[in-house]
Amino acid sequence: MNMALLGNKADMKRKVGVLVLVTVALAGGSLSQPARAQGDSGLRAPIEGTWILQVHRVTQNINFTALQSFAAGGVTLATGSTDRTPPPPISPLYGTWKRIGWNNYETSLSFFIFDGAGNAVAMLQNYETFHLNGYDEIVGTGEAYICEPTGDNCVNIHSPITFTGKLMNAQQP
């Protein structure tokens, strides 16, 4: 067997090994600083997490705070500081989200409206669009539709909302 050929194979294996190590090191260094700080893999959608939103009901000129979470797989949940007052009380908000462009997302978020006896008398469906202005800043708009409790026969109630928010971070007080 030719010794020069064996030397070339060993040299080639060493070069391939070095190339693999360099590729892995560069890939690990490509995570954003916030992703590394939070221990994220960098694979989650930028909207995922819980956001503290300042919501403005434009027509009624009402402002309140809400929490809205976006989970992997397209699930969103929300609750607001005015969900119990003034009457009627409402259920937690449940819905779906999807990406519609670079840092742009849309949601369909629904909740029940109850009468004084606790019976669901209607469903309100909010359709929202969000834009991420940065790693931890979000803005958006929405429109509400009133429906039967089954989610059928929806009618636009011409009640636009706007909101701004920031991403919550896991941290000590």
QUIRANOR-V400403 format. One record per backbone hydrogen bond with DSSP energy under -1.0 kcal/mol. CO is the residue of the C=O (numbers start at 0). NH is the residue of the N-H. E is the energy in kcal/mol with one decimal. If there is no record, write none. Layout:
# QUIRANOR-V400403
CO:NH:E / CO:NH:E
This chain:
# QUIRANOR-V400403
1:5:-1.6 / 2:6:-2.3 / 3:7:-2.1 / 4:8:-2.1 / 5:9:-2.3 / 6:10:-2.3 / 7:11:-2.5 / 8:12:-2.5 / 9:13:-2.1 / 10:14:-2.3 / 11:15:-2.6 / 12:16:-2.5 / 13:17:-2.3 / 14:18:-2.4 / 15:19:-2.4 / 16:20:-2.2 / 17:21:-2.5 / 18:22:-2.4 / 19:23:-2.5 / 20:24:-2.3 / 21:25:-2.5 / 22:26:-2.4 / 23:27:-2.3 / 24:28:-1.5 / 26:29:-1.1 / 31:35:-2.4 / 32:36:-2.6 / 33:37:-1.8 / 34:39:-2.5 / 44:47:-1.6 / 48:69:-2.7 / 49:167:-3.0 / 50:67:-2.1 / 51:165:-1.8 / 52:65:-2.3 / 53:163:-1.5 / 54:63:-2.1 / 55:57:-1.0 / 55:161:-1.9 / 56:60:-1.3 / 56:61:-1.5 / 61:56:-3.3 / 63:54:-3.2 / 64:80:-3.1 / 65:52:-3.1 / 66:78:-1.9 / 67:50:-2.9 / 68:76:-1.8 / 69:48:-2.2 / 70:73:-1.4 / 73:96:-1.6 / 74:70:-3.5 / 75:94:-2.0 / 76:68:-3.2 / 77:92:-2.5 / 78:66:-2.8 / 79:82:-1.5 / 82:89:-1.7 / 88:113:-2.1 / 92:77:-2.0 / 93:109:-3.2 / 94:75:-2.2 / 95:107:-2.0 / 97:105:-2.3 / 100:103:-1.9 / 102:131:-2.4 / 103:99:-2.6 / 103:100:-1.1 / 104:129:-2.9 / 105:97:-2.0 / 106:127:-1.6 / 107:95:-2.0 / 108:125:-3.7 / 109:93:-2.4 / 110:123:-3.0 / 111:90:-1.9 / 112:120:-2.9 / 112:121:-1.3 / 114:117:-1.9 / 118:114:-2.4 / 121:112:-2.6 / 122:146:-2.9 / 123:110:-2.0 / 124:144:-2.3 / 125:108:-3.0 / 126:142:-1.8 / 127:106:-2.5 / 128:140:-1.7 / 129:104:-2.2 / 130:138:-2.2 / 135:166:-1.2 / 136:132:-1.9 / 136:133:-1.1 / 137:164:-2.2 / 138:130:-2.7 / 139:162:-2.1 / 140:128:-2.5 / 141:160:-2.1 / 142:126:-2.6 / 143:156:-2.1 / 144:124:-3.0 / 145:154:-2.3 / 146:122:-1.9 / 147:150:-2.7 / 151:147:-2.7 / 154:145:-2.6 / 159:57:-1.7 / 160:141:-2.1 / 161:55:-2.9 / 162:139:-2.1 / 163:53:-3.3 / 164:137:-2.0 / 165:51:-2.7
